Amino acid sequence: MFDKISNGMKGAMGQFQMMQKLMQNENFRAFIAHPKVRELFGDPDFREVAKTQDFSKILSHPGFARLRQDPEVAGLMAKINPKELLGG
């Protein structure tokens, strides 16, 4: 039982640390502040998919696919360096 709690806390801390790192990145902040991105994040269906933390599902969601087709949002995405954000 304590192992489950400990693993859950480690996972939550890891997610918190990742969000802190993401929020320090000006390109990521610009992306999530875009009105079309905020609108997608407000979609209950997308939020359910996002909760899975399955990037293939998130990227294939129709709403996210539409964002990738939008030149302005795609330009913001292109500025985000995943290796930098993920410490790679």
Secondary structure in CASP SS format (residue, H / E / C, confidence):
PFRMAT SS
TARGET T0000
AUTHOR 0000-0000-0000
METHOD secondary structure of the structure
MODEL  1
M C 1.00
F H 1.00
D H 1.00
K H 1.00
I H 1.00
S H 1.00
N H 1.00
G H 1.00
M H 1.00
K H 1.00
G H 1.00
A H 1.00
M H 1.00
G H 1.00
Q H 1.00
F H 1.00
Q H 1.00
M H 1.00
M H 1.00
Q H 1.00
K H 1.00
L H 1.00
M H 1.00
Q H 1.00
N C 1.00
E H 1.00
N H 1.00
F H 1.00
R H 1.00
A H 1.00
F H 1.00
I H 1.00
A H 1.00
H C 1.00
P H 1.00
K H 1.00
V H 1.00
R H 1.00
E H 1.00
L H 1.00
F H 1.00
G C 1.00
D C 1.00
P H 1.00
D H 1.00
F H 1.00
R H 1.00
E H 1.00
V H 1.00
A H 1.00
K H 1.00
T C 1.00
Q C 1.00
D C 1.00
F H 1.00
S H 1.00
K H 1.00
I H 1.00
L H 1.00
S H 1.00
H C 1.00
P H 1.00
G H 1.00
F H 1.00
A H 1.00
R H 1.00
L H 1.00
R H 1.00
Q H 1.00
D C 1.00
P H 1.00
E H 1.00
V H 1.00
A H 1.00
G H 1.00
L H 1.00
M H 1.00
A H 1.00
K C 1.00
I C 1.00
N C 1.00
P H 1.00
K H 1.00
E H 1.00
L H 1.00
L H 1.00
G C 1.00
G C 1.00
END
